[in-house]
Amino acid sequence: MQDEAQQAQAMKLIRLLACTLIISVMSAGMFNVVLPQIREQFHLTLSQVSWMTSVYTLIYAIGTVIYGKLADKYKLKQLLTVGLFIFAAGSVLGICSTTFGMVIFGRALQAAGAAVIPATATLIPVRYFPVEKRGTALGMSAVGLAIGNALSPVVSALVSSVADWRWLFCIPLLTLLLLPWYRKFLNDEPGAAGQVDWPGAVLLGAGVGMLLFGLSEDSWLLMAGGAAAFILFGLRIGLAKEPFIQPKLLKNKSYMVYLAATFLITGISYSLIFLSPLLLAGEQRLSSGWIGLALVPAALCSALLGKKGGTLADTKGVSFVFHIASVMLLSCFALMSVFTGASPVAIAFILVLGNVGQSFMNIVLASSASKTLPKSQTGIGMGMFSMMNFISGSVAVAINGKIIDMGASGAWNPLNFSTGGAYVYSNIFLVLGAVHVVLLIAGHWYLKKGSLPGIKPAGASAQPQGKA
């Protein structure tokens, strides 16, 4: 009876989490649609208005790993309460903003609070679900992400068409309605007592921040500064009595393999997310509203199939889902490389394969990485996992942006009959597909070898973590 009550409580938490993720993802993406309005109202350049996105992404990425570390020492219930109130405070400031500086500060506060959500999204499945049901929990989280992505452009266009864009700041306030339920159902215990290595956290944050801004601003100086901060952070780990990241976590070979795989695979997948709207705008000449609608079918299919992907990971094994996801992604890249000049409707259906494949792959990576971590390091470990997604996405945007700016005089794919600027997209998708083939072969080799915890077929044992 007690187990049944715990399972019911865990399911309530994961449903709450899915609702929170919907709001969080919408908050992150809604302002991208109204950037032209903000730029015009405050008389900004494109570079200046893009700080709304850059600042949010930077603080969000750094905050995720910090909240993850704090979750190893403090109750998740308390962290979530603080985070959501900061999220709400940033929203109120944004609603009342009269200058662009206030808007930026509001977005920064939002990101500082919202960063607790991805940390929560990785920890609830790990702490409240047994290993054999973790895939299902991560699948339900993926549903929240997909619904948020689907609703984001639609809600943004609707609100901005009938009211001032500042009212978009109201939507995150809905998370406060969910907070009482979190406080009721979250019953995790605080971790080991001890000091938080804030100098180490600052060095890590500085390294990530300078790297991300260096990539977005094309500044080698900032990227060099980021590298220097990472070196100092490495030295700090060896010298501090209680370092921000324990050296034994970085010596966990299985975990580090998944971290590297996450960087590579997320970068490839995020390239699809970044390139698709540019292709629809540049070659199909769609407005932002129609682009949003073209991306909705893929997001909805991810939402409908997300839980199914998690269930398959639990029943068939993560290797089964890994191969399904790989085939979907590879098929999407192959079709996009050939049909870059196709109609928006055709592209919308092709993107379904890519989005669902990406959703399934995220479930595989998150589930497998969590199984390599001891209980005392799940917070910081999964926080780093989430941060790696943001860094990988930023690298993908920088690289693809430069390639598009360079253009292409012809398509490498002989089956592509597109003309003009579509050549460059065809070439990029062809290369992404080829890189994914290499990763698929490497992944299949690891699966067959069966030497990494979490990537074995269902029923295989994983490294002990203590009580889930």
Buried (B, 14 or more C-beta within 10 A) or exposed (E): EEEEEBBEBBBBBBBBBBBBBBBBBBBBBBBBBBBEBBBEBEEBEEEBBBBBBBBBBBBBBBBBBBBBBBBBBBBBBBBBBBBBBBBBBBBBBBBEBEEBEEBBBBBBBBBBBBBBBBBBBBBBBBBBBBBEBBBBBBBBBBBBBBBBBBBBBBBBBEBBEEEEBBEBBBBBBBBBEBBEBBEEBBEBEEBEEEEBBEBBBBBBBBBBBBBBBBBBBEBEEBBEBBBBBBEBBBEBBEEBEEBBBBEEBBEBEBBBBBBEBBBBBBBBBBBBBBBBBBBBBBBBEBEBBBBBBBBBBBBBBBBEBBBBBBBBBBEBBBBBBBBBBBBBBBBBBBBBBBBBBBEBEEBBBBBBBBBBBBBBBBBBBBBBBBBBBBBBBBBBBBBBBBBBBBBBBBBBBBBBBEBBEEEBEEBBBEEBEBEEBBBBBBBBBBBBBBBBBEBBEEBBEBBEEEEBBBBBEBEBEBBEBEEB
